[in-house]
């Protein structure tokens, strides 16, 4: 076996240190790149979440608008009260007419 001289060992150690230094630099650059990518992904995620919220709000706004339009078309309280009064008056008038013209035999017989 040949003995390796001290200079050769120091040269080999220097090459190993140089390679280690280059690996560390590459690792640091990769870490910085990943950090920038992570920041960009977080920013994009935030923008997407905001866009989704805006979309949800727009859909909700449209739904509320449609519900308000359907509600506006419903009869108001005055119309409902007037309908109830007219129905009651017509019911009483028809019952009086049935009794006056002796048409109450057209009604079904009472149970009991």
Phi and psi restraints in degrees (range 20) as a CNS / XPLOR table:
assign (resid 1 and name C) (resid 2 and name N)
       (resid 2 and name CA) (resid 2 and name C) 1.0 -96.8 20.0 2
assign (resid 2 and name N) (resid 2 and name CA)
       (resid 2 and name C) (resid 3 and name N) 1.0 139.1 20.0 2
assign (resid 2 and name C) (resid 3 and name N)
       (resid 3 and name CA) (resid 3 and name C) 1.0 -81.0 20.0 2
assign (resid 3 and name N) (resid 3 and name CA)
       (resid 3 and name C) (resid 4 and name N) 1.0 137.7 20.0 2
assign (resid 3 and name C) (resid 4 and name N)
       (resid 4 and name CA) (resid 4 and name C) 1.0 -86.9 20.0 2
assign (resid 4 and name N) (resid 4 and name CA)
       (resid 4 and name C) (resid 5 and name N) 1.0 131.2 20.0 2
assign (resid 4 and name C) (resid 5 and name N)
       (resid 5 and name CA) (resid 5 and name C) 1.0 -74.0 20.0 2
assign (resid 5 and name N) (resid 5 and name CA)
       (resid 5 and name C) (resid 6 and name N) 1.0 160.3 20.0 2
assign (resid 5 and name C) (resid 6 and name N)
       (resid 6 and name CA) (resid 6 and name C) 1.0 -62.0 20.0 2
assign (resid 6 and name N) (resid 6 and name CA)
       (resid 6 and name C) (resid 7 and name N) 1.0 -37.5 20.0 2
assign (resid 6 and name C) (resid 7 and name N)
       (resid 7 and name CA) (resid 7 and name C) 1.0 -63.1 20.0 2
assign (resid 7 and name N) (resid 7 and name CA)
       (resid 7 and name C) (resid 8 and name N) 1.0 -40.6 20.0 2
assign (resid 7 and name C) (resid 8 and name N)
       (resid 8 and name CA) (resid 8 and name C) 1.0 -64.3 20.0 2
assign (resid 8 and name N) (resid 8 and name CA)
       (resid 8 and name C) (resid 9 and name N) 1.0 -39.7 20.0 2
assign (resid 8 and name C) (resid 9 and name N)
       (resid 9 and name CA) (resid 9 and name C) 1.0 -64.5 20.0 2
assign (resid 9 and name N) (resid 9 and name CA)
       (resid 9 and name C) (resid 10 and name N) 1.0 -42.6 20.0 2
assign (resid 9 and name C) (resid 10 and name N)
       (resid 10 and name CA) (resid 10 and name C) 1.0 -65.5 20.0 2
assign (resid 10 and name N) (resid 10 and name CA)
       (resid 10 and name C) (resid 11 and name N) 1.0 -38.5 20.0 2
assign (resid 10 and name C) (resid 11 and name N)
       (resid 11 and name CA) (resid 11 and name C) 1.0 -64.2 20.0 2
assign (resid 11 and name N) (resid 11 and name CA)
       (resid 11 and name C) (resid 12 and name N) 1.0 -42.6 20.0 2
assign (resid 11 and name C) (resid 12 and name N)
       (resid 12 and name CA) (resid 12 and name C) 1.0 -65.2 20.0 2
assign (resid 12 and name N) (resid 12 and name CA)
       (resid 12 and name C) (resid 13 and name N) 1.0 -41.6 20.0 2
assign (resid 12 and name C) (resid 13 and name N)
       (resid 13 and name CA) (resid 13 and name C) 1.0 -63.3 20.0 2
assign (resid 13 and name N) (resid 13 and name CA)
       (resid 13 and name C) (resid 14 and name N) 1.0 -39.8 20.0 2
assign (resid 13 and name C) (resid 14 and name N)
       (resid 14 and name CA) (resid 14 and name C) 1.0 -64.3 20.0 2
assign (resid 14 and name N) (resid 14 and name CA)
       (resid 14 and name C) (resid 15 and name N) 1.0 -41.0 20.0 2
assign (resid 14 and name C) (resid 15 and name N)
       (resid 15 and name CA) (resid 15 and name C) 1.0 -64.7 20.0 2
assign (resid 15 and name N) (resid 15 and name CA)
       (resid 15 and name C) (resid 16 and name N) 1.0 -41.5 20.0 2
assign (resid 15 and name C) (resid 16 and name N)
       (resid 16 and name CA) (resid 16 and name C) 1.0 -62.6 20.0 2
assign (resid 16 and name N) (resid 16 and name CA)
       (resid 16 and name C) (resid 17 and name N) 1.0 -43.5 20.0 2
assign (resid 16 and name C) (resid 17 and name N)
       (resid 17 and name CA) (resid 17 and name C) 1.0 -63.8 20.0 2
assign (resid 17 and name N) (resid 17 and name CA)
       (resid 17 and name C) (resid 18 and name N) 1.0 -39.0 20.0 2
assign (resid 17 and name C) (resid 18 and name N)
       (resid 18 and name CA) (resid 18 and name C) 1.0 -64.2 20.0 2
assign (resid 18 and name N) (resid 18 and name CA)
       (resid 18 and name C) (resid 19 and name N) 1.0 -45.8 20.0 2
assign (resid 18 and name C) (resid 19 and name N)
       (resid 19 and name CA) (resid 19 and name C) 1.0 -63.4 20.0 2
assign (resid 19 and name N) (resid 19 and name CA)
       (resid 19 and name C) (resid 20 and name N) 1.0 -41.5 20.0 2
assign (resid 19 and name C) (resid 20 and name N)
       (resid 20 and name CA) (resid 20 and name C) 1.0 -61.5 20.0 2
assign (resid 20 and name N) (resid 20 and name CA)
       (resid 20 and name C) (resid 21 and name N) 1.0 -41.7 20.0 2
assign (resid 20 and name C) (resid 21 and name N)
       (resid 21 and name CA) (resid 21 and name C) 1.0 -62.8 20.0 2
assign (resid 21 and name N) (resid 21 and name CA)
       (resid 21 and name C) (resid 22 and name N) 1.0 -42.9 20.0 2
assign (resid 21 and name C) (resid 22 and name N)
       (resid 22 and name CA) (resid 22 and name C) 1.0 -65.1 20.0 2
assign (resid 22 and name N) (resid 22 and name CA)
       (resid 22 and name C) (resid 23 and name N) 1.0 -39.4 20.0 2
assign (resid 22 and name C) (resid 23 and name N)
       (resid 23 and name CA) (resid 23 and name C) 1.0 -63.2 20.0 2
assign (resid 23 and name N) (resid 23 and name CA)
       (resid 23 and name C) (resid 24 and name N) 1.0 -42.8 20.0 2
assign (resid 23 and name C) (resid 24 and name N)
       (resid 24 and name CA) (resid 24 and name C) 1.0 -62.1 20.0 2
assign (resid 24 and name N) (resid 24 and name CA)
       (resid 24 and name C) (resid 25 and name N) 1.0 -41.1 20.0 2
assign (resid 24 and name C) (resid 25 and name N)
       (resid 25 and name CA) (resid 25 and name C) 1.0 -62.7 20.0 2
assign (resid 25 and name N) (resid 25 and name CA)
       (resid 25 and name C) (resid 26 and name N) 1.0 -44.3 20.0 2
assign (resid 25 and name C) (resid 26 and name N)
       (resid 26 and name CA) (resid 26 and name C) 1.0 -62.0 20.0 2
assign (resid 26 and name N) (resid 26 and name CA)
       (resid 26 and name C) (resid 27 and name N) 1.0 -41.8 20.0 2
assign (resid 26 and name C) (resid 27 and name N)
       (resid 27 and name CA) (resid 27 and name C) 1.0 -62.1 20.0 2
assign (resid 27 and name N) (resid 27 and name CA)
       (resid 27 and name C) (resid 28 and name N) 1.0 -43.6 20.0 2
assign (resid 27 and name C) (resid 28 and name N)
       (resid 28 and name CA) (resid 28 and name C) 1.0 -64.0 20.0 2
assign (resid 28 and name N) (resid 28 and name CA)
       (resid 28 and name C) (resid 29 and name N) 1.0 -41.3 20.0 2
assign (resid 28 and name C) (resid 29 and name N)
       (resid 29 and name CA) (resid 29 and name C) 1.0 -65.5 20.0 2
assign (resid 29 and name N) (resid 29 and name CA)
       (resid 29 and name C) (resid 30 and name N) 1.0 -41.4 20.0 2
assign (resid 29 and name C) (resid 30 and name N)
       (resid 30 and name CA) (resid 30 and name C) 1.0 -63.5 20.0 2
assign (resid 30 and name N) (resid 30 and name CA)
       (resid 30 and name C) (resid 31 and name N) 1.0 -41.8 20.0 2
assign (resid 30 and name C) (resid 31 and name N)
       (resid 31 and name CA) (resid 31 and name C) 1.0 -63.9 20.0 2
assign (resid 31 and name N) (resid 31 and name CA)
       (resid 31 and name C) (resid 32 and name N) 1.0 -41.8 20.0 2
assign (resid 31 and name C) (resid 32 and name N)
       (resid 32 and name CA) (resid 32 and name C) 1.0 -64.6 20.0 2
assign (resid 32 and name N) (resid 32 and name CA)
       (resid 32 and name C) (resid 33 and name N) 1.0 -40.8 20.0 2
assign (resid 32 and name C) (resid 33 and name N)
       (resid 33 and name CA) (resid 33 and name C) 1.0 -63.8 20.0 2
assign (resid 33 and name N) (resid 33 and name CA)
       (resid 33 and name C) (resid 34 and name N) 1.0 -45.5 20.0 2
assign (resid 33 and name C) (resid 34 and name N)
       (resid 34 and name CA) (resid 34 and name C) 1.0 -62.5 20.0 2
assign (resid 34 and name N) (resid 34 and name CA)
       (resid 34 and name C) (resid 35 and name N) 1.0 -36.9 20.0 2
assign (resid 34 and name C) (resid 35 and name N)
       (resid 35 and name CA) (resid 35 and name C) 1.0 -63.7 20.0 2
assign (resid 35 and name N) (resid 35 and name CA)
       (resid 35 and name C) (resid 36 and name N) 1.0 -42.8 20.0 2
assign (resid 35 and name C) (resid 36 and name N)
       (resid 36 and name CA) (resid 36 and name C) 1.0 -64.9 20.0 2
assign (resid 36 and name N) (resid 36 and name CA)
       (resid 36 and name C) (resid 37 and name N) 1.0 -41.0 20.0 2
assign (resid 36 and name C) (resid 37 and name N)
       (resid 37 and name CA) (resid 37 and name C) 1.0 -63.2 20.0 2
assign (resid 37 and name N) (resid 37 and name CA)
       (resid 37 and name C) (resid 38 and name N) 1.0 -42.0 20.0 2
assign (resid 37 and name C) (resid 38 and name N)
       (resid 38 and name CA) (resid 38 and name C) 1.0 -61.3 20.0 2
assign (resid 38 and name N) (resid 38 and name CA)
       (resid 38 and name C) (resid 39 and name N) 1.0 -43.5 20.0 2
assign (resid 38 and name C) (resid 39 and name N)
       (resid 39 and name CA) (resid 39 and name C) 1.0 -61.4 20.0 2
assign (resid 39 and name N) (resid 39 and name CA)
       (resid 39 and name C) (resid 40 and name N) 1.0 -42.3 20.0 2
assign (resid 39 and name C) (resid 40 and name N)
       (resid 40 and name CA) (resid 40 and name C) 1.0 -66.4 20.0 2
assign (resid 40 and name N) (resid 40 and name CA)
       (resid 40 and name C) (resid 41 and name N) 1.0 -40.0 20.0 2
assign (resid 40 and name C) (resid 41 and name N)
       (resid 41 and name CA) (resid 41 and name C) 1.0 -65.0 20.0 2
assign (resid 41 and name N) (resid 41 and name CA)
       (resid 41 and name C) (resid 42 and name N) 1.0 -42.7 20.0 2
assign (resid 41 and name C) (resid 42 and name N)
       (resid 42 and name CA) (resid 42 and name C) 1.0 -61.9 20.0 2
assign (resid 42 and name N) (resid 42 and name CA)
       (resid 42 and name C) (resid 43 and name N) 1.0 -42.3 20.0 2
assign (resid 42 and name C) (resid 43 and name N)
       (resid 43 and name CA) (resid 43 and name C) 1.0 -62.7 20.0 2
assign (resid 43 and name N) (resid 43 and name CA)
       (resid 43 and name C) (resid 44 and name N) 1.0 -44.2 20.0 2
assign (resid 43 and name C) (resid 44 and name N)
       (resid 44 and name CA) (resid 44 and name C) 1.0 -64.8 20.0 2
assign (resid 44 and name N) (resid 44 and name CA)
       (resid 44 and name C) (resid 45 and name N) 1.0 -39.4 20.0 2
assign (resid 44 and name C) (resid 45 and name N)
       (resid 45 and name CA) (resid 45 and name C) 1.0 -62.7 20.0 2
assign (resid 45 and name N) (resid 45 and name CA)
       (resid 45 and name C) (resid 46 and name N) 1.0 -43.4 20.0 2
assign (resid 45 and name C) (resid 46 and name N)
       (resid 46 and name CA) (resid 46 and name C) 1.0 -60.7 20.0 2
assign (resid 46 and name N) (resid 46 and name CA)
       (resid 46 and name C) (resid 47 and name N) 1.0 -43.9 20.0 2
assign (resid 46 and name C) (resid 47 and name N)
       (resid 47 and name CA) (resid 47 and name C) 1.0 -64.9 20.0 2
assign (resid 47 and name N) (resid 47 and name CA)
       (resid 47 and name C) (resid 48 and name N) 1.0 -39.8 20.0 2
assign (resid 47 and name C) (resid 48 and name N)
       (resid 48 and name CA) (resid 48 and name C) 1.0 -65.6 20.0 2
assign (resid 48 and name N) (resid 48 and name CA)
       (resid 48 and name C) (resid 49 and name N) 1.0 -41.3 20.0 2
assign (resid 48 and name C) (resid 49 and name N)
       (resid 49 and name CA) (resid 49 and name C) 1.0 -63.2 20.0 2
assign (resid 49 and name N) (resid 49 and name CA)
       (resid 49 and name C) (resid 50 and name N) 1.0 -41.3 20.0 2
assign (resid 49 and name C) (resid 50 and name N)
       (resid 50 and name CA) (resid 50 and name C) 1.0 -64.8 20.0 2
assign (resid 50 and name N) (resid 50 and name CA)
       (resid 50 and name C) (resid 51 and name N) 1.0 -41.3 20.0 2
assign (resid 50 and name C) (resid 51 and name N)
       (resid 51 and name CA) (resid 51 and name C) 1.0 -64.0 20.0 2
assign (resid 51 and name N) (resid 51 and name CA)
       (resid 51 and name C) (resid 52 and name N) 1.0 -39.7 20.0 2
assign (resid 51 and name C) (resid 52 and name N)
       (resid 52 and name CA) (resid 52 and name C) 1.0 -65.1 20.0 2
assign (resid 52 and name N) (resid 52 and name CA)
       (resid 52 and name C) (resid 53 and name N) 1.0 -40.4 20.0 2
assign (resid 52 and name C) (resid 53 and name N)
       (resid 53 and name CA) (resid 53 and name C) 1.0 -63.3 20.0 2
assign (resid 53 and name N) (resid 53 and name CA)
       (resid 53 and name C) (resid 54 and name N) 1.0 -42.3 20.0 2
assign (resid 53 and name C) (resid 54 and name N)
       (resid 54 and name CA) (resid 54 and name C) 1.0 -63.2 20.0 2
assign (resid 54 and name N) (resid 54 and name CA)
       (resid 54 and name C) (resid 55 and name N) 1.0 -39.9 20.0 2
assign (resid 54 and name C) (resid 55 and name N)
       (resid 55 and name CA) (resid 55 and name C) 1.0 -64.4 20.0 2
assign (resid 55 and name N) (resid 55 and name CA)
       (resid 55 and name C) (resid 56 and name N) 1.0 -43.5 20.0 2
assign (resid 55 and name C) (resid 56 and name N)
       (resid 56 and name CA) (resid 56 and name C) 1.0 -62.6 20.0 2
assign (resid 56 and name N) (resid 56 and name CA)
       (resid 56 and name C) (resid 57 and name N) 1.0 -41.4 20.0 2
assign (resid 56 and name C) (resid 57 and name N)
       (resid 57 and name CA) (resid 57 and name C) 1.0 -65.0 20.0 2
assign (resid 57 and name N) (resid 57 and name CA)
       (resid 57 and name C) (resid 58 and name N) 1.0 -39.8 20.0 2
assign (resid 57 and name C) (resid 58 and name N)
       (resid 58 and name CA) (resid 58 and name C) 1.0 -64.6 20.0 2
assign (resid 58 and name N) (resid 58 and name CA)
       (resid 58 and name C) (resid 59 and name N) 1.0 -42.7 20.0 2
assign (resid 58 and name C) (resid 59 and name N)
       (resid 59 and name CA) (resid 59 and name C) 1.0 -64.0 20.0 2
assign (resid 59 and name N) (resid 59 and name CA)
       (resid 59 and name C) (resid 60 and name N) 1.0 -42.1 20.0 2
assign (resid 59 and name C) (resid 60 and name N)
       (resid 60 and name CA) (resid 60 and name C) 1.0 -64.9 20.0 2
assign (resid 60 and name N) (resid 60 and name CA)
       (resid 60 and name C) (resid 61 and name N) 1.0 -41.2 20.0 2
assign (resid 60 and name C) (resid 61 and name N)
       (resid 61 and name CA) (resid 61 and name C) 1.0 -61.0 20.0 2
assign (resid 61 and name N) (resid 61 and name CA)
       (resid 61 and name C) (resid 62 and name N) 1.0 -43.3 20.0 2
assign (resid 61 and name C) (resid 62 and name N)
       (resid 62 and name CA) (resid 62 and name C) 1.0 -64.4 20.0 2
assign (resid 62 and name N) (resid 62 and name CA)
       (resid 62 and name C) (resid 63 and name N) 1.0 -40.0 20.0 2
assign (resid 62 and name C) (resid 63 and name N)
       (resid 63 and name CA) (resid 63 and name C) 1.0 -63.9 20.0 2
assign (resid 63 and name N) (resid 63 and name CA)
       (resid 63 and name C) (resid 64 and name N) 1.0 -43.9 20.0 2
assign (resid 63 and name C) (resid 64 and name N)
       (resid 64 and name CA) (resid 64 and name C) 1.0 -65.1 20.0 2
assign (resid 64 and name N) (resid 64 and name CA)
       (resid 64 and name C) (resid 65 and name N) 1.0 -39.3 20.0 2
assign (resid 64 and name C) (resid 65 and name N)
       (resid 65 and name CA) (resid 65 and name C) 1.0 -62.4 20.0 2
assign (resid 65 and name N) (resid 65 and name CA)
       (resid 65 and name C) (resid 66 and name N) 1.0 -44.1 20.0 2
assign (resid 65 and name C) (resid 66 and name N)
       (resid 66 and name CA) (resid 66 and name C) 1.0 -63.3 20.0 2
assign (resid 66 and name N) (resid 66 and name CA)
       (resid 66 and name C) (resid 67 and name N) 1.0 -41.6 20.0 2
assign (resid 66 and name C) (resid 67 and name N)
       (resid 67 and name CA) (resid 67 and name C) 1.0 -64.2 20.0 2
assign (resid 67 and name N) (resid 67 and name CA)
       (resid 67 and name C) (resid 68 and name N) 1.0 -40.6 20.0 2
assign (resid 67 and name C) (resid 68 and name N)
       (resid 68 and name CA) (resid 68 and name C) 1.0 -64.3 20.0 2
assign (resid 68 and name N) (resid 68 and name CA)
       (resid 68 and name C) (resid 69 and name N) 1.0 -39.0 20.0 2
assign (resid 68 and name C) (resid 69 and name N)
       (resid 69 and name CA) (resid 69 and name C) 1.0 -65.2 20.0 2
assign (resid 69 and name N) (resid 69 and name CA)
       (resid 69 and name C) (resid 70 and name N) 1.0 -42.0 20.0 2
assign (resid 69 and name C) (resid 70 and name N)
       (resid 70 and name CA) (resid 70 and name C) 1.0 -66.3 20.0 2
assign (resid 70 and name N) (resid 70 and name CA)
       (resid 70 and name C) (resid 71 and name N) 1.0 -37.8 20.0 2
assign (resid 70 and name C) (resid 71 and name N)
       (resid 71 and name CA) (resid 71 and name C) 1.0 -67.8 20.0 2
assign (resid 71 and name N) (resid 71 and name CA)
       (resid 71 and name C) (resid 72 and name N) 1.0 -37.8 20.0 2
assign (resid 71 and name C) (resid 72 and name N)
       (resid 72 and name CA) (resid 72 and name C) 1.0 -62.7 20.0 2
assign (resid 72 and name N) (resid 72 and name CA)
       (resid 72 and name C) (resid 73 and name N) 1.0 -29.7 20.0 2
assign (resid 72 and name C) (resid 73 and name N)
       (resid 73 and name CA) (resid 73 and name C) 1.0 -79.5 20.0 2
assign (resid 73 and name N) (resid 73 and name CA)
       (resid 73 and name C) (resid 74 and name N) 1.0 -12.6 20.0 2
assign (resid 73 and name C) (resid 74 and name N)
       (resid 74 and name CA) (resid 74 and name C) 1.0 -70.3 20.0 2
assign (resid 74 and name N) (resid 74 and name CA)
       (resid 74 and name C) (resid 75 and name N) 1.0 149.9 20.0 2
assign (resid 74 and name C) (resid 75 and name N)
       (resid 75 and name CA) (resid 75 and name C) 1.0 -65.9 20.0 2
assign (resid 75 and name N) (resid 75 and name CA)
       (resid 75 and name C) (resid 76 and name N) 1.0 148.2 20.0 2
assign (resid 75 and name C) (resid 76 and name N)
       (resid 76 and name CA) (resid 76 and name C) 1.0 -81.2 20.0 2
assign (resid 76 and name N) (resid 76 and name CA)
       (resid 76 and name C) (resid 77 and name N) 1.0 179.8 20.0 2
assign (resid 76 and name C) (resid 77 and name N)
       (resid 77 and name CA) (resid 77 and name C) 1.0 -61.8 20.0 2
assign (resid 77 and name N) (resid 77 and name CA)
       (resid 77 and name C) (resid 78 and name N) 1.0 -43.3 20.0 2
assign (resid 77 and name C) (resid 78 and name N)
       (resid 78 and name CA) (resid 78 and name C) 1.0 -59.9 20.0 2
assign (resid 78 and name N) (resid 78 and name CA)
       (resid 78 and name C) (resid 79 and name N) 1.0 -42.8 20.0 2
assign (resid 78 and name C) (resid 79 and name N)
       (resid 79 and name CA) (resid 79 and name C) 1.0 -66.0 20.0 2
assign (resid 79 and name N) (resid 79 and name CA)
       (resid 79 and name C) (resid 80 and name N) 1.0 -38.6 20.0 2
assign (resid 79 and name C) (resid 80 and name N)
       (resid 80 and name CA) (resid 80 and name C) 1.0 -67.1 20.0 2
assign (resid 80 and name N) (resid 80 and name CA)
       (resid 80 and name C) (resid 81 and name N) 1.0 -42.1 20.0 2
assign (resid 80 and name C) (resid 81 and name N)
       (resid 81 and name CA) (resid 81 and name C) 1.0 -64.9 20.0 2
assign (resid 81 and name N) (resid 81 and name CA)
       (resid 81 and name C) (resid 82 and name N) 1.0 -44.3 20.0 2
assign (resid 81 and name C) (resid 82 and name N)
       (resid 82 and name CA) (resid 82 and name C) 1.0 -60.2 20.0 2
assign (resid 82 and name N) (resid 82 and name CA)
       (resid 82 and name C) (resid 83 and name N) 1.0 -42.6 20.0 2
assign (resid 82 and name C) (resid 83 and name N)
       (resid 83 and name CA) (resid 83 and name C) 1.0 -62.5 20.0 2
assign (resid 83 and name N) (resid 83 and name CA)
       (resid 83 and name C) (resid 84 and name N) 1.0 -41.9 20.0 2
assign (resid 83 and name C) (resid 84 and name N)
       (resid 84 and name CA) (resid 84 and name C) 1.0 -63.6 20.0 2
assign (resid 84 and name N) (resid 84 and name CA)
       (resid 84 and name C) (resid 85 and name N) 1.0 -43.0 20.0 2
assign (resid 84 and name C) (resid 85 and name N)
       (resid 85 and name CA) (resid 85 and name C) 1.0 -65.1 20.0 2
assign (resid 85 and name N) (resid 85 and name CA)
       (resid 85 and name C) (resid 86 and name N) 1.0 -45.8 20.0 2
assign (resid 85 and name C) (resid 86 and name N)
       (resid 86 and name CA) (resid 86 and name C) 1.0 -62.1 20.0 2
assign (resid 86 and name N) (resid 86 and name CA)
       (resid 86 and name C) (resid 87 and name N) 1.0 -41.5 20.0 2
assign (resid 86 and name C) (resid 87 and name N)
       (resid 87 and name CA) (resid 87 and name C) 1.0 -62.3 20.0 2
assign (resid 87 and name N) (resid 87 and name CA)
       (resid 87 and name C) (resid 88 and name N) 1.0 -43.7 20.0 2
assign (resid 87 and name C) (resid 88 and name N)
       (resid 88 and name CA) (resid 88 and name C) 1.0 -64.2 20.0 2
assign (resid 88 and name N) (resid 88 and name CA)
       (resid 88 and name C) (resid 89 and name N) 1.0 -45.0 20.0 2
assign (resid 88 and name C) (resid 89 and name N)
       (resid 89 and name CA) (resid 89 and name C) 1.0 -64.0 20.0 2
assign (resid 89 and name N) (resid 89 and name CA)
       (resid 89 and name C) (resid 90 and name N) 1.0 -44.3 20.0 2
assign (resid 89 and name C) (resid 90 and name N)
       (resid 90 and name CA) (resid 90 and name C) 1.0 -65.0 20.0 2
assign (resid 90 and name N) (resid 90 and name CA)
       (resid 90 and name C) (resid 91 and name N) 1.0 -37.3 20.0 2
assign (resid 90 and name C) (resid 91 and name N)
       (resid 91 and name CA) (resid 91 and name C) 1.0 -63.1 20.0 2
assign (resid 91 and name N) (resid 91 and name CA)
       (resid 91 and name C) (resid 92 and name N) 1.0 -45.9 20.0 2
assign (resid 91 and name C) (resid 92 and name N)
       (resid 92 and name CA) (resid 92 and name C) 1.0 -63.9 20.0 2
assign (resid 92 and name N) (resid 92 and name CA)
       (resid 92 and name C) (resid 93 and name N) 1.0 -43.8 20.0 2
assign (resid 92 and name C) (resid 93 and name N)
       (resid 93 and name CA) (resid 93 and name C) 1.0 -62.3 20.0 2
assign (resid 93 and name N) (resid 93 and name CA)
       (resid 93 and name C) (resid 94 and name N) 1.0 -41.6 20.0 2
assign (resid 93 and name C) (resid 94 and name N)
       (resid 94 and name CA) (resid 94 and name C) 1.0 -66.8 20.0 2
assign (resid 94 and name N) (resid 94 and name CA)
       (resid 94 and name C) (resid 95 and name N) 1.0 -39.4 20.0 2
assign (resid 94 and name C) (resid 95 and name N)
       (resid 95 and name CA) (resid 95 and name C) 1.0 -65.6 20.0 2
assign (resid 95 and name N) (resid 95 and name CA)
       (resid 95 and name C) (resid 96 and name N) 1.0 -41.5 20.0 2
assign (resid 95 and name C) (resid 96 and name N)
       (resid 96 and name CA) (resid 96 and name C) 1.0 -63.7 20.0 2
assign (resid 96 and name N) (resid 96 and name CA)
       (resid 96 and name C) (resid 97 and name N) 1.0 -42.1 20.0 2
assign (resid 96 and name C) (resid 97 and name N)
       (resid 97 and name CA) (resid 97 and name C) 1.0 -64.2 20.0 2
assign (resid 97 and name N) (resid 97 and name CA)
       (resid 97 and name C) (resid 98 and name N) 1.0 -40.3 20.0 2
assign (resid 97 and name C) (resid 98 and name N)
       (resid 98 and name CA) (resid 98 and name C) 1.0 -61.1 20.0 2
assign (resid 98 and name N) (resid 98 and name CA)
       (resid 98 and name C) (resid 99 and name N) 1.0 -43.0 20.0 2
assign (resid 98 and name C) (resid 99 and name N)
       (resid 99 and name CA) (resid 99 and name C) 1.0 -71.8 20.0 2
assign (resid 99 and name N) (resid 99 and name CA)
       (resid 99 and name C) (resid 100 and name N) 1.0 -40.8 20.0 2
assign (resid 99 and name C) (resid 100 and name N)
       (resid 100 and name CA) (resid 100 and name C) 1.0 -65.0 20.0 2
assign (resid 100 and name N) (resid 100 and name CA)
       (resid 100 and name C) (resid 101 and name N) 1.0 -42.2 20.0 2
assign (resid 100 and name C) (resid 101 and name N)
       (resid 101 and name CA) (resid 101 and name C) 1.0 -91.9 20.0 2
assign (resid 101 and name N) (resid 101 and name CA)
       (resid 101 and name C) (resid 102 and name N) 1.0 15.1 20.0 2
assign (resid 101 and name C) (resid 102 and name N)
       (resid 102 and name CA) (resid 102 and name C) 1.0 55.8 20.0 2
assign (resid 102 and name N) (resid 102 and name CA)
       (resid 102 and name C) (resid 103 and name N) 1.0 39.8 20.0 2
assign (resid 102 and name C) (resid 103 and name N)
       (resid 103 and name CA) (resid 103 and name C) 1.0 -99.4 20.0 2
assign (resid 103 and name N) (resid 103 and name CA)
       (resid 103 and name C) (resid 104 and name N) 1.0 9.3 20.0 2
assign (resid 103 and name C) (resid 104 and name N)
       (resid 104 and name CA) (resid 104 and name C) 1.0 -70.0 20.0 2
assign (resid 104 and name N) (resid 104 and name CA)
       (resid 104 and name C) (resid 105 and name N) 1.0 -12.4 20.0 2
assign (resid 104 and name C) (resid 105 and name N)
       (resid 105 and name CA) (resid 105 and name C) 1.0 -72.5 20.0 2
assign (resid 105 and name N) (resid 105 and name CA)
       (resid 105 and name C) (resid 106 and name N) 1.0 -12.9 20.0 2
assign (resid 105 and name C) (resid 106 and name N)
       (resid 106 and name CA) (resid 106 and name C) 1.0 -73.9 20.0 2
assign (resid 106 and name N) (resid 106 and name CA)
       (resid 106 and name C) (resid 107 and name N) 1.0 -20.6 20.0 2
assign (resid 106 and name C) (resid 107 and name N)
       (resid 107 and name CA) (resid 107 and name C) 1.0 -74.5 20.0 2
assign (resid 107 and name N) (resid 107 and name CA)
       (resid 107 and name C) (resid 108 and name N) 1.0 149.0 20.0 2
assign (resid 107 and name C) (resid 108 and name N)
       (resid 108 and name CA) (resid 108 and name C) 1.0 -64.8 20.0 2
assign (resid 108 and name N) (resid 108 and name CA)
       (resid 108 and name C) (resid 109 and name N) 1.0 147.1 20.0 2
assign (resid 108 and name C) (resid 109 and name N)
       (resid 109 and name CA) (resid 109 and name C) 1.0 -63.5 20.0 2
assign (resid 109 and name N) (resid 109 and name CA)
       (resid 109 and name C) (resid 110 and name N) 1.0 150.6 20.0 2
assign (resid 109 and name C) (resid 110 and name N)
       (resid 110 and name CA) (resid 110 and name C) 1.0 -76.1 20.0 2
assign (resid 110 and name N) (resid 110 and name CA)
       (resid 110 and name C) (resid 111 and name N) 1.0 138.8 20.0 2
assign (resid 110 and name C) (resid 111 and name N)
       (resid 111 and name CA) (resid 111 and name C) 1.0 -88.0 20.0 2
assign (resid 111 and name N) (resid 111 and name CA)
       (resid 111 and name C) (resid 112 and name N) 1.0 137.2 20.0 2
